[in-house]
Amino acid sequence: MKITFHGAARTTTGTMHWVETEHQRILLDCGLYQGRRAEAFQRNSTFPFDPKTLDAVILSHAHIDHSGNLPTLVKQGFAGDISCTTATRDLATLMLRDSARIQEQDALYLNQKTSRRGMSKIEPLYSIPDAEAALEHFVGHAYDKWFNVNHGGRAVLRDAGHILGSAIVVLELADAGRTIRLGFSGDLGRIGAPLLRDPEIVTGLDYLIIESTYGNRVHPSFEQAAAEMADIVRETAMRGGKVIIPAFAVGRTQELLHYLHRQIEARQVPDVPIFVDSPLAINATDVFRLHLECFDEETREHLLQHDDPFGFAQLRYTRTVDESRAINNVQGPAIIISANGMCEAGRILHHLKHNLEDKRNTILFVGYQAENTLGRRLIDGAKKVKVFGDEFTVRARIAMTHGFSAHADRNEMLAWVAPAKSSLKGIFVVHGEEQSAQAFAEALRALITESVPVTVPEPHQTIEL
């Protein structure tokens, strides 16, 4: 068996791992690489393999950095199944269409600017029909039920607790007269996170591919993060400003609403309008209500017996472009939650354009910002940034809290690996920037026996098991 780490190797976006045996070729995730526009388009439009030769895809979860390039894969000839949980299938139906729509709209907007400057026309990576064609290949599976993967293989999906429907993939493949059990963590969630169940412990693995987004960090508690957010909302409201929160439409937005609802009821934050300006987030919230099997017991009870945490008096969902634009006319304090979380596309760019230069406002980041993204430049202290090609001076306060992260931290990941260490023959550390991945690899080496190699693969590196 060979594994080639084509994406999210020493970086955090574009997850794509190629698994090959004498019988078949399987891709674990097929995410969009996010970063500088020209580089991202080049990397996402050109695969380092022929999609026609691929037999199957197994998708860990619906986040775009894991699922977002599936339409390109199908567009270029992939004809097999894309296996995932039923909740991931339902979310991906929304997210891939939304990704295509955003790319089409951004290309249209940018082409209006470039045509006036005599520049070349920009093409979207894929279209809505391309996304819909990819969705025809999706096959949903229940957690903890083994299913066959083409020739001589089977797989099972365990709950990863990261977002709705997220899964740890366990592959059992026959190769050269032996059976190998390979685990892929996908993105691991946190113990005690709101809404979702804790990550399921997986044992009996021969090899493990594990993420390392926060492999060199320990998170504050959720309660501490919520308190930090409440402080920022109060301080910004006292200045008469708005709190702009770039947030992933799936998972993070729903968690924020959960906490804001509780804080409003407890009078911990002022009674200001809260806008969720993301059609995807609105639709995803409806999907959340359909999949009670993914929630922890406390949340299920709350949804069945009490007020809807995703709908309360101060909350306003905005679907249309006109409704989104009207937010710019709101006077006084407000909270605006909009996608995408790394400020690389979507309506959040318009809210940054209108609010970055007002010192009364706060841009509050509540999730990881990958290298070379607009969100990362703001977190790193950029004084001027470009939005849709126009330059803006950053006068708003830039703040960040790590406690809302849906990724397990170093200690949580080590605790998850520990029960499986006795059978492991090798570990591959992915989905982390260089410093984080190397630090987590060292922590893993201290956890397990010296005879088990821990590798931080380089991009496109092939390792034979």
C-alpha positions in Angstrom: 0.0 0.0 0.0 1.2 3.5 -0.8 -0.1 6.8 0.5 0.7 10.1 -1.3 -0.1 13.3 0.6 -1.2 15.6 -2.2 -2.9 18.3 0.0 -2.8 19.6 3.6 0.8 18.5 3.9 2.6 21.0 6.1 -0.3 23.4 5.5 -4.0 23.4 6.5 -6.0 23.7 3.4 -6.7 21.5 0.3 -6.8 18.1 2.1 -6.2 15.3 -0.4 -4.6 12.0 0.4 -4.2 9.3 -2.3 -4.3 5.7 -1.0 -3.2 3.0 -3.5 -3.1 -0.8 -3.3 -2.6 -3.5 -5.9 -6.4 -3.5 -6.4 -7.6 0.1 -6.1 -7.0 3.8 -5.8 -8.9 5.8 -3.1 -8.9 9.5 -2.3 -9.4 10.7 1.3 -11.0 14.1 0.9 -10.7 16.5 -2.0 -10.6 20.0 -0.5 -10.0 23.5 -2.0 -6.6 25.0 -1.4 -7.1 28.5 0.0 -4.6 31.3 -0.3 -3.4 33.8 -2.9 -5.9 33.9 -5.8 -3.6 33.0 -8.7 -1.8 30.3 -6.8 -5.1 28.8 -5.4 -6.7 28.7 -8.9 -3.6 26.9 -10.3 -3.4 24.3 -7.6 -7.2 23.7 -7.5 -7.6 23.4 -11.3 -4.7 20.9 -11.8 -4.6 17.6 -10.1 -1.3 15.7 -9.6 -3.0 12.6 -10.9 -5.6 11.6 -13.5 -9.0 11.7 -11.9 -10.2 9.1 -14.4 -7.9 6.5 -12.8 -9.4 7.0 -9.3 -11.8 4.4 -8.0 -13.5 6.0 -5.0 -13.5 9.0 -2.7 -14.2 8.9 1.0 -15.1 12.3 2.5 -14.5 13.0 6.2 -16.8 16.1 6.4 -18.3 18.9 4.4 -16.0 21.9 5.1 -14.8 23.3 1.9 -11.1 22.8 2.6 -12.0 19.0 2.6 -14.8 18.8 0.1 -14.6 21.9 -2.1 -12.7 20.5 -5.1 -14.9 17.5 -5.7 -16.8 19.3 -8.6 -13.4 19.8 -10.3 -12.6 16.1 -9.8 -15.8 15.0 -11.4 -15.5 17.6 -14.1 -12.2 16.1 -15.0 -13.4 12.5 -15.3 -13.9 10.9 -11.8 -16.8 8.5 -12.1 -16.9 6.6 -8.8 -18.7 6.9 -5.5 -18.1 9.7 -2.9 -18.8 8.1 0.4 -19.6 10.0 3.6 -22.2 10.3 6.4 -25.7 11.2 5.6 -25.4 14.5 7.4 -22.2 15.3 5.4 -24.1 14.5 2.2 -26.9 16.9 3.1 -24.5 19.7 4.1 -22.3 19.2 1.0 -25.4 19.6 -1.1 -25.6 23.1 0.2 -22.0 23.9 0.5 -20.8 22.8 -3.0 -23.6 24.7 -4.7 -22.8 27.7 -2.5 -19.1 27.4 -3.3 -19.9 27.4 -7.0 -22.3 30.3 -6.7 -19.7 32.4 -4.8 -17.0 31.6 -7.4 -19.3 32.6 -10.2 -20.4 35.9 -8.5 -16.8 36.8 -7.5 -15.6 36.2 -11.1 -18.5 38.4 -12.4 -17.6 41.2 -9.9 -13.9 41.1 -10.6 -14.5 40.9 -14.4 -16.4 44.1 -14.2 -13.3 45.7 -12.7 -10.7 44.1 -14.9 -12.6 44.8 -18.1 -12.3 48.5 -17.4 -8.6 48.0 -17.0 -8.2 45.9 -20.1 -7.1 42.8 -18.2 -7.9 39.2 -19.0 -11.2 37.7 -18.1 -11.3 35.6 -14.9 -13.1 32.2 -15.0 -14.6 30.5 -12.0 -13.0 27.2 -11.0 -16.4 25.4 -11.5 -20.0 26.3 -12.0 -23.3 25.3 -10.2 -24.0 22.6 -12.8 -20.5 21.2 -12.1 -21.3 21.1 -8.4 -24.6 19.4 -9.0 -22.9 16.8 -11.2 -20.6 16.0 -8.3 -23.4 15.6 -5.9 -24.9 12.8 -8.0 -21.9 10.7 -6.9 -22.5 11.1 -3.2 -23.5 8.0 -1.2 -24.5 8.5 2.5 -23.7 6.0 5.2 -24.6 5.8 8.9 -22.0 6.0 11.6 -20.5 2.7 12.7 -21.8 0.7 9.8 -19.1 -1.0 7.6 -19.5 -0.6 3.8 -17.6 -2.0 0.9 -15.1 0.0 -1.1 -14.7 -1.4 -4.5 -12.3 -4.4 -4.8 -11.2 -6.1 -1.6 -11.8 -3.2 0.8 -14.3 -1.9 3.3 -14.6 1.2 5.5 -16.5 2.5 8.5 -17.2 6.1 9.6 -16.8 7.0 13.3 -18.1 10.3 14.9 -15.3 12.9 14.8 -17.3 15.6 16.8 -15.9 18.4 14.6 -19.0 19.6 12.7 -22.3 18.0 11.9 -21.7 14.7 10.2 -17.9 14.8 10.5 -16.2 11.4 10.5 -13.1 9.6 11.4 -12.5 7.2 8.5 -11.3 3.6 9.1 -10.2 1.8 5.9 -9.6 -1.9 5.9 -7.8 -2.9 2.7 -6.3 -6.1 1.3 -2.8 -5.7 -0.3 -0.1 -8.2 -1.2 -1.7 -11.0 0.8 -2.2 -8.9 4.0 -4.9 -6.7 5.4 -4.0 -3.2 6.5 -6.3 -1.1 8.7 -5.7 2.6 8.1 -7.3 5.4 10.1 -7.8 9.0 9.0 -8.8 11.4 11.7 -10.3 14.0 9.3 -10.6 17.1 11.6 -11.0 16.0 15.2 -13.5 17.8 17.4 -13.1 18.8 21.1 -14.2 17.0 24.2 -17.2 18.8 25.8 -17.9 21.0 22.8 -21.4 22.5 22.6 -24.1 20.8 20.4 -22.1 17.8 19.1 -21.0 14.5 20.7 -17.3 14.0 21.7 -15.0 12.3 19.2 -15.3 8.6 19.2 -12.2 6.6 20.3 -10.8 4.3 17.6 -8.5 1.4 18.3 -7.0 -1.5 16.4 -5.3 0.6 13.7 -2.1 -0.3 11.9 -1.5 3.2 10.6 -3.0 6.6 11.3 -3.2 9.9 9.4 -3.9 12.6 11.9 -4.5 16.4 11.7 -2.4 18.9 13.6 -4.1 22.3 13.2 -3.5 23.1 16.9 -0.7 20.6 17.5 1.4 23.2 19.4 -1.4 24.8 21.4 -3.8 24.2 24.3 -7.2 26.0 23.9 -9.0 28.1 26.5 -12.3 26.6 27.6 -15.5 27.3 25.7 -16.8 29.2 28.7 -13.7 31.5 28.6 -14.1 32.1 24.9 -17.8 33.0 25.4 -16.9 35.4 28.2 -14.2 37.0 25.9 -16.8 37.4 23.1 -19.3 39.0 25.6 -16.7 41.5 26.7 -15.9 42.5 23.1 -19.6 42.9 22.3 -20.1 45.1 25.3 -17.0 47.2 24.7 -17.8 47.7 21.0 -21.4 48.6 21.7 -20.3 51.2 24.2 -18.3 52.8 21.3 -21.4 52.7 19.1 -19.7 50.2 16.8 -20.5 46.9 15.2 -18.9 43.5 15.8 -18.2 41.8 12.5 -17.6 38.0 12.9 -16.2 36.1 10.0 -17.4 32.5 10.7 -17.8 29.3 8.8 -21.4 28.8 7.9 -21.4 25.2 9.1 -20.7 24.6 12.8 -19.1 27.8 14.0 -22.2 30.0 13.2 -24.5 27.6 15.0 -22.2 27.5 18.0 -22.0 31.3 18.2 -25.8 31.6 18.1 -26.0 29.0 20.9 -23.8 31.1 23.1 -25.2 34.5 22.2 -28.7 33.2 22.9 -27.6 32.1 26.4 -25.8 35.4 27.0 -28.8 37.5 26.0 -31.0 35.5 28.3 -28.5 36.0 31.1 -28.2 39.8 30.2 -24.4 39.3 29.7 -24.5 41.2 26.4 -26.5 44.2 25.3 -29.8 43.8 23.5 -28.5 44.5 19.9 -29.6 43.2 16.6 -27.7 40.1 15.4 -27.5 39.4 11.7 -26.6 36.1 10.2 -25.8 37.2 6.7 -25.2 33.9 4.9 -27.7 32.0 2.9 -25.6 28.9 3.4 -25.5 29.3 7.2 -29.3 29.7 7.2 -29.8 26.6 5.1 -27.2 24.7 7.1 -29.0 25.6 10.3 -32.1 23.9 8.9 -30.0 20.8 8.2 -28.8 20.8 11.8 -32.4 20.5 12.9 -32.8 17.4 10.8 -29.9 15.4 12.3 -30.6 15.0 16.0 -28.4 11.8 15.8 -25.3 14.0 15.7 -26.1 16.0 18.8 -25.1 15.3 22.4 -27.8 14.4 24.8 -28.1 17.8 26.4 -28.6 19.5 23.0 -31.2 16.9 21.9 -33.2 17.5 25.0 -33.0 21.3 24.6 -34.2 21.1 20.9 -37.0 18.8 21.8 -38.3 20.6 24.9 -37.2 24.2 24.9 -36.8 27.3 22.7 -34.9 26.9 19.4 -31.3 28.1 20.1 -31.1 29.0 16.4 -34.0 31.4 16.5 -34.7 34.2 19.0 -36.0 37.7 19.1 -32.8 39.6 18.4 -31.7 37.3 15.5 -32.3 38.2 11.9 -31.4 36.0 9.0 -30.7 37.7 5.7 -31.0 35.6 2.5 -31.2 38.1 -0.3 -28.6 40.5 -1.7 -30.9 43.5 -0.9 -31.3 42.3 2.7 -27.5 42.0 3.0 -26.9 45.5 1.6 -29.5 46.9 4.0 -27.3 45.9 6.9 -24.9 48.7 5.9 -27.7 51.2 6.7 -28.2 50.0 10.3 -27.2 52.7 12.7 -25.7 51.9 16.1 -24.4 48.7 17.6 -25.0 45.4 16.0 -23.4 41.9 15.5 -22.9 40.7 12.0 -22.0 37.0 11.5 -21.1 36.2 7.9 -19.1 33.7 5.8 -16.5 32.7 4.9 -14.5 32.2 8.0 -11.1 33.1 6.5 -12.4 36.1 4.6 -11.5 34.7 1.2 -14.9 34.9 -0.5 -18.6 35.5 0.2 -20.5 38.3 1.8 -18.0 38.8 4.6 -15.8 40.7 2.1 -18.6 43.3 1.6 -19.0 43.8 5.4 -15.2 44.2 5.8 -15.2 46.7 2.9 -17.8 48.8 4.7 -16.5 48.5 8.3 -12.7 48.1 8.3 -12.1 51.8 8.3 -14.3 52.7 11.3 -12.4 52.7 14.6 -15.6 52.1 16.5 -16.0 48.6 15.0 -14.4 45.3 15.9 -13.5 42.5 13.6 -13.7 39.4 15.8 -12.1 36.2 14.5 -13.3 33.0 16.1 -11.5 30.4 14.1 -8.2 29.4 12.5 -6.8 31.6 9.8 -4.7 29.8 7.2 -1.5 31.3 5.8 -1.9 33.8 2.9 -5.6 34.4 3.6 -7.1 37.9 4.2 -8.1 36.8 7.7 -4.5 35.9 8.5 -3.2 39.2 7.2 -5.6 41.1 9.5 -4.7 38.9 12.5 -1.0 39.5 11.8 -1.6 43.3 12.1 -1.7 44.5 8.5 -2.4 48.3 8.4 -3.8 48.2 4.9 -5.5 45.3 3.0 -7.1 44.8 -0.3 -10.7 43.8 -0.7 -12.0 43.1 -4.2 -8.8 44.8 -5.5 -9.4 48.1 -3.6 -7.1 49.1 -0.7 -8.6 49.9 2.8 -6.9 51.2 5.9 -7.5 49.0 8.9 -8.9 51.3 11.7 -11.3 48.8 13.3 -10.1 46.8 16.3 -8.9 43.3 15.3 -9.6 40.7 17.9 -9.4 36.9 18.1 -10.4 34.2 20.5 -9.2 30.6 20.1 -11.6 29.0 22.5 -14.4 28.5 20.0 -12.2 26.3 17.8 -13.9 23.1 16.6 -10.4 21.5 16.3 -9.0 19.4 19.1 -5.9 21.0 20.7 -2.6 19.2 21.4 -3.6 17.6 24.6 -7.0 16.5 23.3 -5.5 14.9 20.2 -2.9 13.1 22.3 -5.6 11.8 24.6 -7.5 10.5 21.5 -4.4 8.7 20.1 -3.3 7.1 23.4 -5.9 4.2 23.4 -4.8 3.2 19.9 -1.0 3.4 20.4 -0.4 -0.3 21.1 -1.3 -1.5 17.6 0.1 1.4 15.6 3.0 0.8 13.1 3.2 4.4 11.9 1.6 7.8 12.2 1.5 10.6 9.5 0.9 14.1 10.8 -1.0 16.4 8.3 -3.3 19.4 8.2 -1.0 21.7 10.2 1.4 24.5 9.4 5.0 23.4 9.6 5.6 24.6 13.2 2.4 23.1 14.5 2.8 19.8 12.6 6.5 19.3 13.8 5.6 20.1 17.4 2.8 17.7 17.4 4.9 15.0 15.8 7.4 15.4 18.7 4.6 15.1 21.2 3.4 11.9 19.5 7.0 10.5 19.6 7.0 11.1 23.4 3.7 9.3 23.7 4.4 6.1 21.8 7.2 3.6 21.5 10.3 4.7 19.6 9.9 1.8 17.2 6.8 3.5 15.7 7.8 6.1 13.1 6.0 9.5 13.2 6.3 11.3 9.9 5.4 14.8 8.8 5.0 14.3 5.0 6.1 16.9 2.5 3.7 17.9 -0.2 3.2 15.1 -2.7 5.5 12.8 -0.8 4.7 9.0 -1.3 5.2 6.6 1.6 5.0 2.8 1.1 3.6 0.9 4.1 
